[in-house]
Amino acid sequence: MSDGHFQADTDACAREARAAIEGVLERRCPELKIAFWTAVDRHYRRDAPSGPRQGAPASPSPDLRAPTQPR
């Protein structure tokens, strides 16, 4: 399979997955949809080699961090 064909298949699968995720999140809770995509954006922004975008916080505020488990 050629790289172009593989990329087209990958893009199509990604679009289908995104539509399915958005559909479920929209039905369950629109706020959850916003929170999910914000977390995805933060994850990929954190992994980007250029660092955080201009104006974006370097780390999430304390109320957005995952809760810690009691020991």
Backbone bond lengths (Angstrom), bond angles and torsions (degrees), N, CA, C in turn:
res aa  C-N    CA-C-N  psi(-1)  N-CA   C-N-CA  omega(-1)  CA-C   N-CA-C  phi
1 M - - - 1.445 - - 1.526 108.48 -
2 S 1.318 116.99 138.83 1.464 120.45 -178.33 1.523 110.72 -76.55
3 D 1.336 115.51 158.56 1.465 120.15 179.46 1.522 111.45 -60.48
4 G 1.335 116.89 -38.92 1.462 120.65 179.64 1.515 111.86 -64.57
5 H 1.327 116.27 -41.12 1.468 120.51 178.96 1.530 109.40 -66.82
6 F 1.325 116.84 -44.67 1.464 121.47 178.92 1.533 110.54 -59.63
7 Q 1.331 116.89 -44.11 1.467 120.82 179.90 1.523 110.67 -64.23
8 A 1.319 117.55 -39.85 1.466 121.18 178.44 1.530 110.48 -63.59
9 D 1.334 117.12 -41.59 1.467 120.51 176.98 1.526 111.20 -64.04
10 T 1.322 115.47 -42.98 1.466 120.26 179.24 1.526 110.33 -62.27
11 D 1.326 116.67 -44.76 1.467 120.66 179.08 1.524 111.48 -62.16
12 A 1.328 116.87 -41.67 1.471 120.84 179.43 1.526 110.61 -64.20
13 C 1.321 117.32 -42.91 1.472 120.87 178.18 1.525 110.57 -63.50
14 A 1.319 116.76 -40.88 1.469 120.86 179.32 1.525 110.71 -63.55
15 R 1.333 117.41 -41.40 1.469 120.74 178.55 1.522 110.81 -64.26
16 E 1.333 116.92 -42.42 1.465 120.78 178.95 1.528 110.73 -64.16
17 A 1.322 116.59 -43.50 1.461 120.46 179.88 1.523 111.07 -63.78
18 R 1.316 116.16 -43.36 1.463 120.14 179.20 1.526 110.92 -61.33
19 A 1.329 116.94 -43.77 1.464 120.98 179.40 1.531 110.71 -62.93
20 A 1.331 117.13 -41.19 1.464 120.82 179.23 1.527 111.05 -65.41
21 I 1.331 116.43 -44.77 1.467 120.80 179.11 1.522 110.02 -62.01
22 E 1.321 117.35 -47.33 1.463 120.55 -179.06 1.523 111.31 -62.66
23 G 1.333 117.33 -39.20 1.459 120.28 179.01 1.515 112.42 -61.14
24 V 1.319 116.19 -46.05 1.468 120.66 179.71 1.525 110.64 -65.41
25 L 1.321 117.00 -47.32 1.457 120.35 -178.35 1.528 111.41 -64.48
26 E 1.315 117.80 -38.22 1.467 121.49 179.58 1.529 110.46 -64.69
27 R 1.333 116.71 -41.15 1.473 119.86 179.00 1.520 111.20 -68.12
28 R 1.320 116.81 -40.32 1.466 119.88 -176.78 1.521 112.45 -74.45
29 C 1.326 115.25 -50.89 1.465 118.58 -175.15 1.530 109.01 -170.88
30 P 1.340 117.83 110.38 1.470 119.53 179.94 1.530 113.09 -56.31
31 E 1.328 117.70 -33.51 1.468 119.91 178.90 1.528 110.84 -65.66
32 L 1.327 115.87 -34.92 1.462 120.12 177.79 1.525 110.41 -65.78
33 K 1.326 117.04 -36.90 1.465 121.63 177.40 1.530 110.18 -60.40
34 I 1.318 115.81 -46.02 1.473 120.41 179.34 1.523 110.36 -62.99
35 A 1.331 116.41 -44.68 1.463 120.46 -179.45 1.530 111.11 -63.70
36 F 1.328 116.82 -40.52 1.457 120.73 -179.81 1.524 111.42 -62.19
37 W 1.334 116.65 -50.85 1.464 119.06 -177.17 1.529 111.62 -69.59
38 T 1.320 117.64 -28.43 1.464 120.56 174.23 1.525 110.00 -65.73
39 A 1.343 115.99 -42.33 1.464 119.91 178.22 1.523 111.30 -65.13
40 V 1.327 117.20 -40.11 1.470 120.64 177.27 1.527 109.80 -61.56
41 D 1.326 115.84 -45.59 1.472 119.94 179.57 1.526 110.60 -60.74
42 R 1.313 117.08 -43.74 1.473 120.06 179.16 1.519 111.32 -63.52
43 H 1.327 116.23 -40.42 1.464 120.08 179.82 1.527 110.57 -59.53
44 Y 1.326 116.57 -49.73 1.461 119.36 -178.30 1.516 112.38 -72.61
45 R 1.313 117.77 -30.01 1.459 120.39 176.48 1.523 109.62 -67.36
46 R 1.337 116.86 -38.66 1.462 121.41 179.71 1.527 110.52 -65.65
47 D 1.345 117.03 -35.79 1.456 120.80 -178.89 1.523 113.37 -80.94
48 A 1.327 117.23 -11.06 1.467 120.54 -178.35 1.523 109.60 -67.48
49 P 1.338 117.70 136.70 1.464 120.59 -177.62 1.527 113.79 -66.70
50 S 1.329 118.24 -22.47 1.456 119.92 -176.74 1.531 113.37 -82.87
51 G 1.318 117.32 -4.18 1.457 120.37 179.22 1.519 111.30 88.50
52 P 1.330 116.66 -173.89 1.467 119.96 -177.44 1.518 112.07 -65.02
53 R 1.318 114.95 152.35 1.464 120.16 178.08 1.519 110.28 -68.66
54 Q 1.304 114.79 158.69 1.464 121.11 178.69 1.526 109.59 -56.85
55 G 1.313 117.19 128.36 1.455 121.83 176.63 1.517 113.85 84.98
56 A 1.317 118.94 -7.30 1.464 121.23 179.84 1.522 109.14 -88.56
57 P 1.338 116.85 144.09 1.470 118.64 178.18 1.527 110.54 -66.57
58 A 1.318 117.01 145.66 1.460 121.38 -179.19 1.519 110.82 -69.24
59 S 1.332 117.59 -31.59 1.461 121.40 177.25 1.520 108.35 -139.24
60 P 1.327 116.90 154.95 1.459 118.75 -179.57 1.520 111.54 -63.82
61 S 1.312 115.30 151.24 1.459 119.17 176.70 1.522 108.82 -66.65
62 P 1.335 118.51 159.00 1.471 121.00 -176.13 1.529 113.33 -54.49
63 D 1.325 118.48 -34.15 1.463 119.56 -177.79 1.531 112.12 -75.33
64 L 1.327 119.78 -11.07 1.457 122.63 179.64 1.522 112.63 -101.74
65 R 1.312 118.23 -8.98 1.462 120.75 179.77 1.520 110.10 -73.70
66 A 1.312 115.43 154.27 1.463 120.34 177.53 1.521 109.19 -64.87
67 P 1.326 117.13 140.01 1.469 118.83 179.11 1.522 110.78 -64.78
68 T 1.303 116.01 146.39 1.459 120.38 179.11 1.519 108.96 -87.49
69 Q 1.306 114.89 150.24 1.461 120.96 178.99 1.520 109.11 -86.73
70 P 1.355 118.12 134.49 1.476 119.06 176.36 1.520 109.51 -66.01
71 R 1.304 115.21 146.92 1.481 119.81 -178.71 1.486 111.29 -93.34
